[in-house]
């Protein structure tokens, strides 16, 4: 495989032995000019994809554990990951794009580097930019890290409180735990998209580095009600990707 081909390859992960569940997504991506294939987390030891499409549904094989593994390693944590909800037959029921994932306890150097690369810290010293942190009990380490980067901090302790504050305070960035007392992080983001003033706020999701099997299944179940009754069409799914021309090489 050439370097160019490898750079353009997307991996579908979380399928376990049932790799046929990734067939439909692979066919969709081929229409947009992307090379794609199913892959296992062990393959990240030797190769790097352009990005990872990760099944986090209850039908997945440890999708949330795979995500934590990817984000816990310096070698792989900057690979973009797009969580999706695949049905038992591989139909796309939901897509959950976020600005990024961070593991707790926060790696302050990685946080600073990631936000700088994304261009979010350039104006922090010149303007009073507010960052909202939505967690059950607050996170002192992350709060200090955000403040040290020059941002003002707004704390919220539930998704409903965060949404109420965000619609009036208009934060520059948002960081939220995935599991909140009332909604999941993905549901909170979907509700924020209903309001013009909060629709485009960069939204980062915080995950625990280690979770039990029951916790990970609860995380998968928490997004089931966000899944559409009718699966996403090819055009709807590809709207999450920049269309590319298929190379002749």
N, C-alpha and C positions, 0 to 999 in steps of 0.2 A: 504494500500500500504506500503510495507516495505521500509526502508531507501534506500537499494540497488536499488530497482525498481525505486524509485523516483529520485535518482541521475542519472539514465540512461534515464530518460524521456525527450524528446524534445517536445516543444510546437510549434504549427503553429498558428500564430496570424495575425490579419488584415483582417480576412475573414468576419466579421460581422455575419449576419444571414445565409449567404451562406456557411455553414461549409462544404458542399459537395465538394467545390473547393479544400479542403485540402486532399481529399481521395487519390489522386495519390501520393503525397509526402509521406503520411503515409505508403502507400504500398511499396514505394521505401526504406524508412528507415527501415521497418520491414525486408527487404531482407538483410540489413547490421547489423541486430541484435539490432536495437534501438527500444525502446518503444517510441511511439509518439502519440500525440492527438492534436486536435484543442483546443484553449483556449482563454479566454478573459483577458484583462489587469487587471480587478478587481481580478482575481484569484491570482495575485502576492501578494495580501495582506496576504495570508495564506500559499501559496506554492511557491517553487522555482524549476524551471526546470534546467536540465543540460545545455540547451541553447534554444534560440528562433529562429525560422525560420519565418521571417516577410515579408509579401507581401507588397511591396511598389509601386505596379502598380496602374494605374488609376482605376482598378477594385476593389482595396482594399477599406476597410472602415477605413480611417484615419491612414494608415500605418505610415506615417511620424510623426503624432501626438503621436502615440503609442511609437515610438522610442524615441521621446523627453521625454515622461513621464517615460519610463524605465530609461533613462540616467540621469534624474533630481533627482532621489531618491537614497540616499546612500545605501538603502537596496537592490536595484535592479540594480544599474548602472554597476556592474561588471559581470552581466550575459551576456555571449557571444550572440551577435545577428548577424544572417546571413540574409541580405536583399536578397529577390528573386523577380522576376517578374513573376507573374502567369497570364495566360490568363483568359478569362472569364469562361472557362471550367476547369481551374485548371492545365493546362499544364505549364511546367516550361520553360519560355522563356529566362531567364537569371539569373545568380547568381553573387553577387557582394561582395566577401569577402574582408574585410579591417582589418587592425590591431586593430582598435577600433574607437569609437566615443567619442567626448568630446563636451559638451555644452559651449557656450559663454554667458556671460563672464566666463572665465576659473576659475575653482576652483584649485588654485595652489597646495594645499596640496594633493588633489586627483590626479592631474597630476603627482606630484613627486612620490606618492605611486604607482600609476599604472605603470609608467615606471620602477620603481625599481623592482616591482614584475615580470615584463616581462624581467628583466635582461638588460635593455638598459642603465642604469646609472652607471654600474659597472666600465667602463673604461673612463668615461667622464673626470675625473681629470687627467688621465695619458696620454691621447691622444687628439689631436686637432680634435674632432669630430664635423661635421657640421650638423645642422638641418635646413631644408628649410621650410619656412612658406609662403604659397601661399594664399593670401586674396586680396580683391579688394582694400583696403586702408591701409592694415597693421593692426596689433592688438597689441597695446603697452603692455597690460597686459600679453598676452601670450608670447610676445617677451621677456619681463623681466623674466618671469617664466622659459623659456627655457635657457636663459643666466645664471640665478641663479643656474641651475642644472649643469653648467660647459660646456655647448655646445656653439660653435660658431654659429651665426645666419646668414642665407641667406634669404633675402626677395625677393619674386616675387609677381606680382600683376595681373597675368593672367595665365591660364593653359599653353598657348604656351610659355610664358616666363619661367615658372617653368620647363617645359620639356626641353627647350634649356639649362637652367642653370644646370639642374640635369644631363644631359648627359655629361657635362664637369666637374662639381664639385663633382659628386658622393656623395650626402649627405647621412648621416648615417640614418636619419629619415626624414619623410615628414609629415607636417600638412597642410591640405588644406580646405578651405571653400567648402561646397558642391556646392553652386551656384557661379560660377565665370563668368566674363564677356564673355568668349568664350565657355567654356565647363563646364559640370558638373564634380564634383569630381570623379565620377565613370568613366566617359569617359577619364579623365586625367590619371587615374590609368591604364586603358586598353591601352592607348597609350604608357605609360611608360613601359609596359610589352613587347613592341615590340623591346626594346633595351636591349641587354645582361647586360649592366652596370647598368641599372635602374630596371630591371625586379623584383628583390627581395627586394627592399627597403621597410621597414615597412611603411605603409601608413595609416595615421590617418585622419579622416574626422571631420570637425568642423561644428556644427549645432547651430542655434539660439534656445534659450529655448522656445521662443514664436513666432509662425508664424500664419498668417491668412490663411483661407481656400484656397484662391486663390493661395497663395504662395506654399502651400503643394501640390496642384494639379499641379502647374507648375513644382515642383520638380519631381513628378511622370511622367509627360509628358517628362521631359528632358532625361529620360533613355529609352523611347520607341524605339528610333532608334538604341539602343544598343542590342535590343532583336533579337535573331536569327529568321530567317524565318521558320526554322524547330525546334520544341521544343527539349530540351535536353533529351537524352535517360536516362534510369535508370542508366546505367553505368557511363555516363557523370555526372549526378547529384551526384552519390555516390562518385565520385572522390574527392569531397570536404569534405568528411568525412573519418575518420579512420575506416576501417572495424572492426566490433566487432563480436565475437561469441555470439549467443543467449544463455543466461543462462538457465539452466534446473530448476532453482529455481522458 
